[in-house]
Structure formats: structure tokens, C-alpha cells
Amino acid sequence: MAFPKSFLWGGAVAANQCEGAYLTDGKGLSCADMLKGGNVSTPRMFSPVIEEGVYYPSHEAIDFYLNGTVEDLYDGLLMKDMNRAVDILKEKIEEGKKIRVIGDYDIDGVNATYILQQGLAGLGADVDTDIPDRIKDGYGLNQMLIDRALEDDVDTIITCDNGIAAMSEIAYGKENGMTIVVTDHHEVPYLEENGEKKYLLPPADAVVDPHRADCEYPFKGLCGAAVAYKLVEVLYRVSGKSEQEVEHLQESLMENVAIATIGDVMDLVGENRVFVKKGLELLKTTKNEGLHALMQCTGVDTANLNTYHIGFVIGPCINAGGRLDTAKRALELLNASNRREAVTLAADLKELNDSRKEMTEEGVEEAVRQIESSSWKDDQVLVVYLPECHESIAGIIAGRIKERYYRPTFVLTKGETGVKGSGRSIEAYDMFAEMSRCRELFTKFGGHKLAAGLSLEEENVEVFRKRINELADLTEEDLQMKVSIDMRLPFPYINEELIHELKILEPFGKGNGKPLFAESKLRVIQPRIFGKNRNVLKCRLEDQQGNQMEAVYFGEVEDCLQQMEKKQIMSFTYYPSINEYMGRRTIQLTIVNYQ
């Protein structure tokens, strides 16, 4: 994307970011390496020499980042209520009680549902699944789902990727004699009284969510599928399964955790790096017929599989079922028992995703038209009402509008009952917290700092737009898009060895983005647009010493081409990689920003 006219270059770095890499490649000790760990009651201290048996955060953190394995993952029993959930499920399995897994209709919920279904079935449980219909049922656990379970003589419900906010629904299930276990990863709802947060936990028999205020699990950034996996793994161990059986569980289900982690846009730090790194390895040779068929159907090069393919190719197809039809089709794909069934289901999901893309483009165009012709164009928080838009793509459109205007954005649509919507935010704006300040306007809401969902009455649309902006206190600086670079990188320093070393930092994604480099005063040579859809721009870039590099750009290529033809000398941010074509290897820069 192009830098805005008011964009200011700047940079900052901490000493430990430069020093880091404890003893890697013969690096000597740095100041950060001599700093001992501490806590609230124990101050961090420097030591003149490395002391045996003492915790030095830089040593372990860097090693975990670069070399973390499955063996380094935390014990799921560290989660609050995990022991209660395991005891309940172990007892229900032994008694032959009917258990139902109820997940969400997105990529995280579908994979979490599959993980619990497969894990419990592997322990001999009488288990089935249900996933709400986005339109008919809405998000999360509701009374209709509980009534369906009661009609089917279900004894126990276990939620995944939902349930933490289902206070009244869970109370209803309990009143009707059901056992309910919640597994979730969303923020716990709260009321603010006298400046203090009072957290509201649902009245379930067990609530497993690392975001609980009383949960001491060290890593809070797990997706719903990862929480579900942790539960299944602990259940296997306490049920007396052998290490070989636990390892088989890991090999069969960790790829689903990876897909969900990437697809739900979780930060690729801590345990998530291990899940994704291991999951991508397993996916390259997956034994899951459905996933194999989907990768073939979408043309994914499994040998070079990475987070991009999950986030932008496979993931959207899995999500398409829940958006335009039913998420149960994606679950059927994961459960496909033979090649023929898998191929058919994969083709259907790809077709649904192609339709979703067309609908999204139409929705974005209408949203932009509304904004540009409105009196609220300059609002700090954009609230766009698209009554005719399919509610399933509201979040995607909100994300696109947020990127275009760099404003927190809500896109609302007209549902079967009232108005539904999704929001996407910027770093400086805690969307869930701000919505909590006007919760009385919603019939239902939930989400994270950067994304949220809501329901409200149509007469409250304008009230909501006014109120959410009255509450907003964003500064001009907050609303200025920021581009952070890791360093200036002149062309002579770019070689295959450097690119190989950068690959050690993978997997890349949210929270662990590709290193971003920059160079200025580059001459643009022969820019031209390629591709069947004219969506790829190629050129050569030349520095002031005459060094040249091939470059490619995948954004708004027409705008970029105009700028290149007009200016010829420009500044760029980029990431270097190896381009292999017809047996020829060349270094290629992928342009991210230009000015």
C-alpha cells in the first residue's frame, strides 16, 4: 500500500532486540544475557558471571522462540478448572453418557469441534456434534441448541470456541438437568463498578478459558482449538493412554490446531509458534483425506506450505461453509472417510468461497460509497449499515474498510431478527472494552480487542454510531497508520545466506511478522503489470551505486504503477526471498509499502 501523504519516517529499537540470540553462532554475552529473572516481590538483578541453576529469561526465551518443540508446551492442567473438566468427562465416558460438542461456525470452532469429537471418540465416548447456523441460530450457545440436545437425550454439553458469555443459556441447560463444560478462549465478560472490573463467569460445571482472571496458565494467547486440544491431551494422559497413543493424538490433531491458530489470526508467539510449526510439518503429508483434497483443489504446493496458504487459501474455504451455507460442511470435510467424498466436499467449499469473494467486493464498494457521501466520513469510529449485505461477510468488509481509512470499523447488516454486525479495530482502540461501555444498546455482543460481534435493534443503529463516537478518545496520532521497519537494508547485504537465516524466524504471521526492511532513493526500472487478473506488478529497483534487484508488488497495482511512472525515484519497504522459476533461482524483493 502507499504511504499516506502525512506519513513520518521514524524508528526505535531496544538493546535486547539487537543483542539477543544468546550465544548463537559464537556471539558473546551481552548485558541482557546477565539479567536474572524476577517477580513482583523479587527485583531482577545483574550477575557478573552466569550462575548455575539460575533463571535467565533471555537464555530460555530465545531458545524457545528458535527451537521450541512439543515437549516444551505447558501442561494443560495449569488451566483453571481443567482438572474438573477432565474428571467430569472421564466419569461421563465411563458411565456411557451421551456427550455433545457444540462449536462455533468459523475456522477455529470447526477445528475445535473436530478435535474434541475425535479425541473423545478415541476414548470410547458416546459423542456427537452440533454447530449453530450463522443465520438461524446466531453465534454461540443458545436455547435452541440446548433444546435440540435435550430432545436427543444428551447428558453433557461441552462447548468449544464459545460459551464464556452464555450466562442465561447455560443457566437454562443446568435448570433442565444438563452437565455443561465450557472451553473457550474469548475474553470474559465483565461489569465495571467504581472503576473496577467484575468478571461474569457462566454457571457451568467447569469453565476452561485461559483469559479467566484466576487462571494462572502462563500463555493466554491460545485459540479455541488449542484449548480443546489441551483438554483432550490431559484426558488421554489421566485415562492411562500410553505415550505412543498420546504421540499419535498429536500427529493426528495438531495440524488442526495450526489451521485454527492461523485462521483465527492469533499471535504467532509462545506456544502458538510450536503448534503452527509442528502443524505445518504434519500438513505437508497429512493423512486427513479432506485436508489433502482441499489443498489439491486449491492448488496449494504442499512442499512449500506456509502460513499464507492457511490464512488466504485453505482457511477461507473452511470458513466459507459457515458464512454462506453451514459450517457442518467443513466439519464433514475433516471427517471425510474416503477420497471421493473428500474431493466432492472440497470442491463445494471452494465454490462457496469464490462466491464469497464476489459478494465481498460488492459490499466493500457500497461501504466506500456510503462513507464518501456521508456526514460521518470523519468519525473516529466508522459505523456502516449495509442492510442487504450477507451478515456472514460483515467482518471481512469491516476489515477492508478499516485498512482503507485506518479507523475502527463496524459493519452492520439486517438479520432475520434485528441488526447484526462485526467490528475490526486498530491497535490504539480496544473494541471489546469500548463496546462494554455501551452494552445496554446491544442484545448480544462479544469479542477481542481487535475484533468483535454484536446484535442490536434497528432503531439503535444511529444511537450506536453516535454513542460509540462520543466515547472514543482517539488522538490524531492514534489514527495515523504506522509502519515499523526492522532496519534499513542496502542491496549489497542481501544474499541467499541472509534469506536462509530469515527462514529460521518462521512461521510468520500476526505477532511475528516478516522482518520488514527499507531503502530509499531507488530508481524504478521497467514497471509493468502481469497476471490473468492484472494483479501483479513487476519491476527492477536500482540503488545509487547501480546495484539492481528484481521486485514484485501484489497490492493496488494500478496506483503503484502510476506512482512509479510519475516519480521514478522512490522509497520502499520490502522482504527478500528466493524466486524459483524454470530451474532458475533469483533473489526477489516483495514490496510492502512505497513512497
C-alpha positions as MATLAB code, in Angstrom:
seq = 'MAFPKSFLWGGAVAANQCEGAYLTDGKGLSCADMLKGGNVSTPRMFSPVIEEGVYYPSHEAIDFYLNGTVEDLYDGLLMKDMNRAVDILKEKIEEGKKIRVIGDYDIDGVNATYILQQGLAGLGADVDTDIPDRIKDGYGLNQMLIDRALEDDVDTIITCDNGIAAMSEIAYGKENGMTIVVTDHHEVPYLEENGEKKYLLPPADAVVDPHRADCEYPFKGLCGAAVAYKLVEVLYRVSGKSEQEVEHLQESLMENVAIATIGDVMDLVGENRVFVKKGLELLKTTKNEGLHALMQCTGVDTANLNTYHIGFVIGPCINAGGRLDTAKRALELLNASNRREAVTLAADLKELNDSRKEMTEEGVEEAVRQIESSSWKDDQVLVVYLPECHESIAGIIAGRIKERYYRPTFVLTKGETGVKGSGRSIEAYDMFAEMSRCRELFTKFGGHKLAAGLSLEEENVEVFRKRINELADLTEEDLQMKVSIDMRLPFPYINEELIHELKILEPFGKGNGKPLFAESKLRVIQPRIFGKNRNVLKCRLEDQQGNQMEAVYFGEVEDCLQQMEKKQIMSFTYYPSINEYMGRRTIQLTIVNYQ';
ca = [
       0.000    0.000    0.000;
       1.081    3.567   -0.490;
       2.243    5.659    2.450;
      -0.226    8.439    3.331;
       0.839   11.998    2.465;
       1.358   12.839    6.133;
       3.474    9.741    6.807;
       6.507   10.330    9.000;
       9.575    8.090    8.966;
      10.899    7.047   12.335;
      12.367    4.141   14.215;
      13.121    2.732   17.618;
      14.887   -0.328   18.917;
      15.668   -1.806   22.313;
      19.105   -3.051   23.247;
      17.923   -6.619   23.849;
      16.400   -6.708   20.342;
      19.830   -6.001   18.879;
      21.778   -8.184   21.268;
      19.556  -11.268   21.704;
      20.394  -14.710   20.276;
      22.122  -15.963   23.394;
      25.471  -17.485   22.333;
      24.169  -18.241   18.820;
      26.894  -18.573   16.159;
      29.595  -17.741   18.656;
      28.005  -14.499   19.870;
      29.395  -13.422   23.208;
      27.453  -12.467   26.324;
      25.558   -9.186   26.350;
      24.110   -7.132   29.205;
      20.645   -8.623   28.619;
      22.094  -12.137   28.974;
      23.306  -11.364   32.522;
      19.906  -10.208   33.816;
      18.249  -12.691   36.186;
      14.518  -13.335   36.319;
      12.323  -11.698   38.950;
       8.740  -11.221   40.029;
       6.514   -8.861   41.992;
       8.417   -9.477   45.217;
      11.912  -10.165   43.825;
      13.726   -7.495   41.810;
      15.639   -8.532   38.698;
      19.402   -8.499   39.329;
      22.552   -8.479   37.192;
      25.217  -11.081   37.858;
      28.891  -10.701   36.895;
      29.038  -14.351   35.759;
      26.483  -16.912   34.629;
      25.319  -18.821   37.716;
      24.262  -22.465   37.520;
      20.622  -23.214   38.292;
      19.535  -19.571   37.949;
      16.792  -18.471   35.568;
      17.977  -16.020   32.898;
      14.952  -15.030   30.757;
      16.952  -14.136   27.629;
      18.567  -17.598   27.518;
      15.365  -19.603   27.623;
      13.056  -17.238   25.757;
      15.322  -17.016   22.733;
      15.911  -20.768   22.685;
      12.148  -21.421   22.912;
      11.495  -18.950   20.094;
      14.024  -20.549   17.761;
      13.928  -24.185   18.825;
      10.738  -24.777   20.836;
       9.200  -28.252   20.436;
       6.052  -30.075   21.507;
       7.902  -31.209   24.640;
       8.221  -27.535   25.685;
       4.445  -26.925   25.747;
       2.859  -26.185   29.116;
       0.826  -28.785   30.970;
      -2.887  -28.231   30.311;
      -3.599  -28.956   33.992;
      -2.226  -25.492   34.754;
      -5.501  -24.058   33.393;
      -8.157  -23.232   35.940;
     -10.927  -25.864   36.027;
      -9.052  -28.206   33.681;
      -8.954  -30.912   36.382;
     -12.701  -30.511   36.959;
     -13.463  -30.724   33.235;
     -11.308  -33.841   32.858;
     -12.869  -35.543   35.895;
     -16.378  -34.809   34.602;
     -15.709  -36.102   31.092;
     -13.818  -39.174   32.316;
     -16.791  -40.084   34.520;
     -19.324  -39.470   31.732;
     -17.347  -41.647   29.314;
     -17.131  -44.474   31.871;
     -20.883  -44.236   32.509;
     -21.685  -44.256   28.786;
     -23.471  -40.904   28.948;
     -24.229  -39.099   25.706;
     -21.906  -36.127   25.141;
     -22.426  -33.385   22.574;
     -19.709  -30.999   21.377;
     -21.076  -27.587   20.378;
     -18.624  -25.416   18.482;
     -18.635  -22.150   16.575;
     -19.199  -21.777   12.844;
     -15.775  -20.332   11.989;
     -12.434  -21.977   11.249;
     -11.459  -22.090   14.923;
     -14.778  -23.511   16.065;
     -14.916  -26.162   13.320;
     -11.406  -27.415   14.081;
     -12.001  -27.293   17.836;
     -15.181  -29.323   17.347;
     -13.281  -31.885   15.268;
     -10.515  -32.132   17.876;
     -12.950  -32.793   20.733;
     -15.048  -35.180   18.645;
     -12.033  -37.245   17.574;
     -10.375  -37.111   20.978;
     -13.457  -38.189   22.922;
     -14.340  -40.882   20.371;
     -10.809  -42.244   20.751;
     -11.568  -42.755   24.448;
     -14.748  -44.655   23.677;
     -17.164  -41.803   24.380;
     -20.706  -41.691   23.007;
     -20.150  -38.322   21.352;
     -21.726  -36.286   18.569;
     -21.527  -32.655   17.449;
     -23.636  -29.624   16.708;
     -22.626  -26.294   15.214;
     -25.038  -23.347   15.170;
     -26.293  -21.942   11.885;
     -24.986  -18.404   11.498;
     -28.353  -17.054   10.335;
     -30.914  -19.203   12.187;
     -29.082  -19.780   15.454;
     -26.579  -16.930   15.665;
     -23.248  -17.031   17.465;
     -22.519  -19.332   20.350;
     -24.595  -21.441   22.667;
     -28.316  -20.614   22.637;
     -31.551  -22.076   23.936;
     -32.420  -23.710   20.601;
     -29.172  -25.690   20.666;
     -29.841  -26.792   24.233;
     -33.399  -27.785   23.352;
     -32.066  -29.878   20.454;
     -29.682  -31.591   22.852;
     -32.476  -32.281   25.347;
     -34.642  -33.793   22.586;
     -31.737  -36.104   21.681;
     -31.271  -37.224   25.311;
     -27.844  -35.596   25.571;
     -26.487  -35.707   29.116;
     -23.444  -33.441   28.758;
     -22.615  -30.476   26.555;
     -19.041  -29.369   26.018;
     -18.572  -26.062   24.212;
     -15.519  -25.022   22.241;
     -14.607  -21.572   20.964;
     -17.774  -20.292   22.629;
     -19.716  -20.389   25.871;
     -17.865  -17.903   28.060;
     -20.604  -15.282   27.571;
     -23.598  -17.660   27.521;
     -24.803  -16.897   31.054;
     -28.559  -17.345   30.668;
     -28.263  -20.171   28.135;
     -26.070  -22.257   30.419;
     -28.330  -21.486   33.363;
     -31.242  -22.795   31.250;
     -29.351  -26.009   30.476;
     -28.492  -26.524   34.143;
     -32.127  -25.977   35.153;
     -33.002  -28.817   32.785;
     -30.543  -31.182   34.425;
     -27.668  -30.981   31.956;
     -23.967  -31.122   32.716;
     -22.128  -28.346   30.858;
     -18.399  -27.888   30.362;
     -17.179  -24.676   28.725;
     -13.912  -24.486   26.786;
     -13.247  -21.097   25.238;
     -10.525  -18.545   24.584;
     -12.527  -15.325   24.376;
     -12.383  -12.513   26.902;
     -14.520  -12.988   29.976;
     -17.456  -10.514   30.082;
     -17.391   -8.020   32.928;
     -19.220   -5.160   34.575;
     -17.353   -2.064   35.630;
     -18.218   -0.837   39.123;
     -16.399    2.085   40.725;
     -13.577    1.744   38.231;
     -13.113   -1.973   38.954;
     -13.963   -4.876   36.681;
     -16.332   -7.533   37.988;
     -15.933  -10.609   35.799;
     -19.007  -12.666   34.940;
     -18.431  -16.409   34.604;
     -21.230  -18.644   33.286;
     -22.738  -21.149   35.791;
     -21.210  -24.190   34.056;
     -19.826  -27.255   35.842;
     -16.366  -26.309   34.592;
     -15.091  -23.244   32.713;
     -11.743  -23.690   30.955;
     -10.576  -20.391   29.485;
      -7.028  -19.029   29.865;
      -8.492  -15.491   29.995;
     -10.105  -16.155   33.367;
      -8.690  -13.682   35.877;
      -7.991  -16.576   38.273;
      -6.302  -18.761   35.626;
      -2.528  -18.982   36.075;
      -1.808  -20.680   32.759;
       1.392  -18.970   31.523;
       0.280  -18.386   27.916;
      -3.005  -16.569   27.316;
      -2.932  -16.370   23.512;
      -4.332  -19.807   22.593;
      -7.158  -20.209   20.098;
     -10.254  -22.257   20.901;
      -8.891  -25.316   19.094;
      -5.687  -25.186   21.159;
      -7.684  -25.090   24.406;
      -9.720  -28.064   23.149;
      -6.510  -29.909   22.245;
      -5.058  -29.267   25.719;
      -8.187  -30.777   27.265;
      -8.045  -33.881   25.074;
      -4.328  -34.393   25.731;
      -4.791  -34.199   29.502;
      -7.806  -36.518   29.262;
      -5.701  -39.059   27.376;
      -2.956  -38.980   29.976;
      -5.244  -39.332   33.011;
      -7.139  -42.119   31.228;
      -3.966  -44.168   31.151;
      -3.161  -43.892   27.456;
       0.412  -44.794   26.503;
       2.970  -42.257   25.278;
       2.677  -43.796   21.813;
      -1.080  -43.147   21.841;
      -0.521  -39.562   23.014;
       2.031  -39.048   20.240;
      -0.477  -40.416   17.717;
      -3.005  -37.917   19.063;
      -0.504  -35.119   18.491;
       0.231  -36.251   14.944;
      -3.446  -36.545   14.023;
      -4.801  -33.351   15.615;
      -2.019  -30.788   15.887;
      -2.440  -29.838   12.221;
      -5.976  -28.755   13.117;
      -4.628  -26.582   15.935;
      -2.241  -24.955   13.450;
      -5.027  -24.264   10.939;
      -7.223  -22.731   13.647;
      -4.391  -20.661   15.129;
      -3.536  -19.103   11.772;
      -7.132  -18.836   10.582;
      -8.307  -17.138   13.783;
      -5.391  -14.683   13.444;
      -3.781  -15.461   16.797;
      -0.369  -14.044   17.644;
       2.357  -16.436   16.449;
       4.347  -16.210   19.651;
       4.939  -18.551   22.573;
       3.142  -21.881   22.331;
       1.430  -20.841   19.110;
       4.789  -20.952   17.301;
       5.223  -24.573   18.346;
       1.672  -25.534   17.346;
       1.958  -23.881   13.941;
       5.487  -25.044   13.156;
       4.660  -28.664   14.022;
       1.221  -28.474   12.395;
       2.597  -27.206    9.083;
       5.098  -30.080    9.021;
       2.287  -32.582    9.558;
       0.047  -30.951    6.940;
       2.634  -31.481    4.210;
       1.998  -35.228    4.484;
      -1.456  -35.156    6.081;
      -3.407  -38.370    6.414;
      -6.674  -36.409    6.595;
      -8.477  -37.072    3.303;
     -10.456  -33.836    3.481;
      -7.485  -31.546    4.061;
      -5.483  -33.339    1.374;
      -8.322  -32.892   -1.146;
      -8.775  -29.221   -0.224;
      -5.098  -28.452   -0.755;
      -5.168  -30.199   -4.128;
      -8.403  -28.463   -5.139;
      -6.996  -25.008   -4.340;
      -3.606  -25.651   -5.961;
      -1.522  -25.442   -2.795;
       2.099  -26.506   -3.221;
       2.368  -28.737   -0.157;
       6.158  -28.934   -0.385;
       6.324  -25.180    0.250;
       3.290  -24.940    2.534;
       3.360  -21.931    4.863;
       1.083  -19.677    6.889;
      -0.015  -17.749    3.785;
      -1.660  -20.849    2.294;
      -3.621  -21.442    5.509;
      -4.611  -17.829    6.024;
      -5.540  -16.913    2.452;
      -6.268  -20.148    0.560;
      -7.321  -23.085    2.759;
      -8.731  -21.106    5.682;
     -11.238  -19.026    3.669;
     -12.617  -22.215    2.092;
     -13.180  -23.780    5.525;
     -14.837  -20.555    6.684;
     -16.997  -20.323    3.549;
     -19.282  -23.138    4.703;
     -20.214  -21.295    7.892;
     -20.581  -17.997    6.053;
     -22.826  -18.949    3.132;
     -24.231  -22.384    3.943;
     -23.439  -24.356    7.086;
     -20.164  -24.931    8.933;
     -21.174  -28.574    9.216;
     -19.961  -28.996    5.618;
     -16.440  -28.053    6.693;
     -16.692  -30.499    9.600;
     -17.850  -33.168    7.147;
     -14.756  -32.435    5.071;
     -12.490  -33.052    8.075;
     -14.394  -36.280    8.810;
     -14.419  -37.500    5.183;
     -13.758  -41.232    5.198;
     -12.764  -41.694    1.553;
     -11.188  -39.877   -1.361;
     -14.351  -39.477   -3.433;
     -16.308  -37.863   -0.602;
     -13.385  -35.581    0.261;
     -12.935  -34.341   -3.316;
     -16.657  -33.522   -3.643;
     -16.783  -31.623   -0.347;
     -13.557  -29.733   -1.109;
     -14.872  -28.602   -4.500;
     -18.120  -27.405   -2.887;
     -16.277  -25.340   -0.277;
     -14.005  -23.782   -2.909;
     -17.060  -22.803   -4.971;
     -18.680  -21.245   -1.912;
     -15.517  -19.258   -1.235;
     -15.415  -17.971   -4.815;
     -18.996  -16.687   -4.340;
     -17.985  -15.101   -1.042;
     -15.185  -13.186   -2.773;
     -17.604  -11.650   -5.299;
     -20.083  -10.670   -2.579;
     -17.280   -9.111   -0.541;
     -16.129   -6.881   -3.384;
     -19.708   -5.635   -3.920;
     -20.068   -4.947   -0.187;
     -16.798   -3.021    0.025;
     -17.794   -0.843   -2.928;
     -21.143    0.008   -1.314;
     -19.494    0.740    2.050;
     -16.998    3.133    0.438;
     -19.816    4.865   -1.457;
     -21.741    5.394    1.783;
     -18.752    6.735    3.661;
     -17.643    9.131    0.953;
     -21.145   10.615    0.614;
     -21.939   10.785    4.340;
     -21.765   13.408    7.058;
     -19.917   10.948    9.302;
     -16.949   10.371    6.988;
     -14.584   11.923    9.542;
     -15.914    9.995   12.576;
     -13.221    8.398   14.710;
     -15.198    5.140   14.641;
     -16.920    4.188   11.381;
     -20.326    2.510   11.638;
     -21.605    1.380    8.229;
     -25.103   -0.065    7.819;
     -25.497   -2.379    4.801;
     -28.999   -3.897    5.174;
     -28.733   -6.028    2.014;
     -25.271   -7.406    2.780;
     -24.979  -11.057    3.816;
     -24.216  -10.935    7.538;
     -21.513  -13.569    7.208;
     -19.166  -11.245    5.324;
     -19.671   -8.181    7.522;
     -16.411   -8.867    9.359;
     -14.410   -9.191    6.135;
     -15.839   -5.920    4.806;
     -15.155   -4.218    8.148;
     -11.533   -5.339    7.912;
     -11.170   -3.971    4.380;
     -12.719   -0.613    5.346;
     -10.546   -0.427    8.460;
      -7.446   -0.863    6.311;
      -8.583    1.741    3.777;
      -9.453    4.501    6.275;
      -7.415    3.348    9.276;
     -10.372    3.732   11.619;
     -12.080    1.248   13.941;
     -14.946   -0.009   11.795;
     -18.283   -1.704   12.412;
     -20.292   -3.109    9.507;
     -23.936   -3.808   10.344;
     -26.399   -5.902    8.347;
     -30.095   -6.669    8.636;
     -30.666  -10.122   10.058;
     -33.789  -12.202   10.413;
     -34.327  -10.624   13.821;
     -32.836   -7.191   14.290;
     -29.425   -5.994   13.154;
     -26.193   -7.937   13.381;
     -22.676   -6.728   12.822;
     -18.948   -7.254   13.095;
     -16.175   -4.881   14.004;
     -12.464   -4.679   13.244;
     -10.152   -2.329   15.105;
      -6.758   -0.612   15.095;
      -4.051   -1.108   17.728;
      -4.916    2.021   19.710;
      -8.584    1.100   20.169;
      -9.806   -1.707   22.433;
     -13.046   -2.553   20.645;
     -14.396   -5.021   23.213;
     -13.724   -2.634   26.104;
     -15.379    0.298   24.318;
     -18.426   -1.796   23.444;
     -18.675   -2.812   27.093;
     -19.183    0.872   27.929;
     -22.415    0.959   25.915;
     -23.540   -2.636   26.398;
     -27.120   -1.521   27.065;
     -27.537   -0.855   23.322;
     -26.871   -4.491   22.373;
     -28.996   -7.574   22.610;
     -25.757   -9.551   22.375;
     -22.056   -8.811   21.939;
     -18.594  -10.287   22.430;
     -15.091  -10.386   21.036;
     -11.491   -9.248   21.474;
      -9.526   -6.005   21.491;
      -9.253   -6.008   17.693;
     -12.441   -7.806   16.611;
     -15.993   -8.082   17.880;
     -19.523   -9.160   17.013;
     -22.835   -7.657   18.063;
     -26.629   -7.703   17.737;
     -28.964   -4.745   18.305;
     -32.380   -3.402   17.385;
     -32.584   -1.457   14.109;
     -33.759    1.713   15.865;
     -30.474    1.725   17.809;
     -28.175    1.838   14.760;
     -27.856    5.633   14.717;
     -27.813    5.737   18.521;
     -24.906    3.298   18.470;
     -22.995    5.329   15.855;
     -23.379    8.478   17.957;
     -22.620    6.837   21.306;
     -19.538    4.862   20.245;
     -18.041    8.038   18.790;
     -18.872   10.082   21.885;
     -16.989    7.540   23.954;
     -13.983    7.448   21.596;
     -10.960    9.487   22.676;
      -8.544    8.610   19.885;
      -5.865   11.160   19.064;
      -4.710   12.251   15.622;
      -1.574   10.194   16.223;
      -3.678    7.099   17.057;
      -5.414    7.425   13.688;
      -2.149    7.716   11.785;
      -1.115    4.453   10.159;
       2.245    3.339   11.449;
       4.771    1.308    9.507;
       7.571   -0.193   11.596;
      10.715   -1.403    9.878;
      13.355   -3.619   11.371;
      16.240   -1.843    9.678;
      17.491   -0.183    6.540;
      18.965   -2.903    4.345;
      21.121   -1.829    1.388;
      21.106   -4.163   -1.624;
      24.725   -5.418   -1.294;
      23.815   -7.068    2.030;
      21.034   -9.178    0.505;
      22.112  -12.711   -0.417;
      20.876  -16.296   -0.155;
      22.607  -16.821    3.189;
      20.666  -13.933    4.725;
      17.387  -15.235    3.295;
      18.128  -18.704    4.708;
      18.739  -17.201    8.168;
      15.482  -15.234    7.987;
      13.597  -18.509    7.402;
      14.703  -19.641   10.870;
      12.349  -16.986   12.263;
       9.306  -18.624   10.625;
       6.389  -19.216   10.965;
       5.385  -15.646   10.208;
       2.010  -14.119   10.943;
       0.276  -11.820   13.418;
       2.586  -11.055   16.323;
       5.587  -12.407   14.433;
       5.528  -10.608   11.133;
       8.128  -10.995    8.451;
      11.099   -8.721    9.087;
      10.463   -5.527    7.176;
      13.368   -3.744    5.549;
      13.580   -0.408    3.792;
      15.705    1.501    1.334;
      15.314    4.971   -0.143;
      16.303    6.778   -3.346;
      15.762    3.744   -5.550;
      15.293    4.084   -9.295;
      12.373    2.127  -10.727;
      13.124    0.318  -13.987;
      10.528   -1.115  -16.386;
       7.482   -1.389  -14.102;
       4.715   -3.476  -15.689;
       1.537   -5.291  -14.607;
       1.163   -9.041  -15.112;
      -1.308  -11.799  -14.365;
      -4.612  -13.000  -15.739;
      -6.389  -10.593  -13.385;
      -3.750   -7.864  -13.725;
      -2.951   -8.104  -10.026;
       0.837   -8.433  -10.057;
       3.337   -5.635  -10.656;
       6.946   -6.427  -11.505;
       9.934   -4.119  -11.885;
      13.645   -3.746  -11.178;
      14.951   -1.461   -8.472;
      18.380    0.192   -8.673;
      20.221    1.892   -5.818;
      22.533    4.885   -6.143;
      25.568    2.599   -6.604;
      23.969    0.799   -9.546;
      23.040   -2.414   -7.688;
      19.801   -3.888   -9.037;
      17.143   -6.200   -7.599;
      14.044   -7.804   -9.084;
      10.878   -6.723   -7.242;
       7.193   -7.659   -7.176;
       4.094   -5.973   -5.691;
       0.638   -7.504   -5.029;
      -1.394   -4.574   -3.666;
      -3.224   -1.810   -5.543;
      -1.056   -2.327   -8.609;
      -2.610    0.366  -10.807;
      -1.990    3.086   -8.203;
       1.525    1.813   -7.608;
       2.301    1.824  -11.338;
       1.105    5.416  -11.652;
       3.393    6.487   -8.815;
       6.363    4.644  -10.322;
       5.875    6.176  -13.748;
       5.468    9.617  -12.228;
       8.339    9.638   -9.712;
      10.860    7.044  -10.924;
      12.922    7.632   -7.736;
      11.120    6.203   -4.701;
      11.414    4.663   -1.210;
      10.228    1.144   -0.421;
       9.758   -1.308    2.406;
      10.248   -4.918    1.408;
      11.008   -8.508    2.301;
      13.614  -10.560    0.370;
      13.011  -14.116   -0.832;
      14.133  -16.636   -3.432;
      12.104  -16.894   -6.624;
      12.420  -20.230   -8.408;
      11.172  -20.426  -11.983;
      12.067  -22.930  -14.693;
      15.052  -24.113  -12.666;
      16.393  -20.578  -12.226;
      16.883  -19.124   -8.743;
      16.891  -15.365   -8.296;
      16.616  -13.069   -5.300;
      13.358  -11.135   -5.395;
      12.049   -8.333   -3.191;
       8.376   -8.329   -2.272;
       7.342   -4.682   -1.946;
       5.094   -3.926    1.048;
       4.939   -0.089    1.094;
       6.052    2.602   -1.311;
       6.523    6.359   -1.278;
];
